[in-house]
């Protein structure tokens, strides 16, 4: 079975050549050919510029605590492709990956021969079909489904979720989704459909106004953080934090979460509101005890995670200026009095990221930056990163691997300092594997993002 699993991964890896493709016709045809597994479970649909993975993890953890058989679909992954599809907290078995992908391929081949499909399905379309197939086979009752990119034409937008979530809005993937917050909000609001209700952590500005307009056009009631529901962080330390959440349904004082940083408190608050809305819409309220247990037990590796001590080593998958700034603020809370000049950052990113503002923030966190390449066709070159980083840091080192980079970053970190690994989920995955003494699954599958012309951007968003 191991050989078959590795063969399946190689097939999935080969689909990268297809990149992004516009439209939902292919995924809809695939799902119909599979007997529409997406109709066999209820779902909560989650999109946003950042925080959607953590918010999805909070939601799934709480739903499991209610005794509901719960699926979770997220992307990308840290160490193993199997992390993308979970049932009751357990990754999809290798045997199910093999069987499910084989079934999807068989259906695709038949539809191509019949002329129903005009092209081979992409990596993300196959993975989405696999997830829904596995949820049906596992008798999932409720699935938390994270959007891959955008929302309107994302392959996951074949579900009809009664509750939709938009966590945050930032300028990201602008070459695909569009150059403005209005463009991005419009695409993400594409998961709203008549009969649904929605929750957002976006508190104002052009992005929220666009979400509100799109929700109104579809008749979707929209709960807004800071207006319809509130979240107050009351305590925090190096291990936990406590929040009070009040929604139109009820008040939740003294909820504890084990994930760190003010941004995770906000994600938890959005998840609580979505769960209260879920109870109202479906008629199955979440018991307070299940809510408290589920939030506290939520783990989502690679998100402001302290993976070593003496000196502290933190990893975070932040890859936008806004998320890097939130990590920097959180470190000041968690490590008061740490020495920035005695600290080091291990960094790499993809070539579509806003590098300069990320480095501006990180230069206040650390005096040393260690740059490494990523094993992705979408990686930014070491040369380009060096040109931006050199004038911002006292010391700069560029090396050829994450393993060597981590070693040098730890050497450069003084007793009063800390080490931060950030910039890409792929880099964080390699470092976590090294710290744990495990390996990143090969081939190292990354999510391909074709770069369409701006003329086709609105049609292409999310179909990866």
RANOR-V739457 format. One line per field, one symbol per residue. ss: DSSP state (~ for helix, > for strand, _ for the rest). A space follows every 50 residues. Layout:
# RANOR-V739457
ss=???
This chain:
# RANOR-V739457
ss=_~~~~~~~~~~~~~~~~~______~~~~~~~~~___~~~__>>>>>>___ _~~~~~~~~~~~~~~____>>>>_______~~~~>>>__>>__~~~~~~~ ~~~~~~~~~~~~~~________~~~~~~~~~~~~~~~____>>>>>____ ____________>>>>_______~~~~___~~~~~~~~~~~_____>>>> ____~~~~~~~~~~~~~~__>>>>>___>>>>>>>>____>>>>>>____ >>>>>>>____~~~~~~~~~~~~~~~~~~~~~_____~~~~~~~~~~___ ____>>>>____>>>_____~~~~~~~~~~~~~~_________>>>>__> ____~~~~~~~~_____>>>>>______>__~~~~~~~~~~~__>>>>>_ _~~~~~~~~~~~______>>>>__~~~~~~~~~~~~______________ ___~~~~~~~____
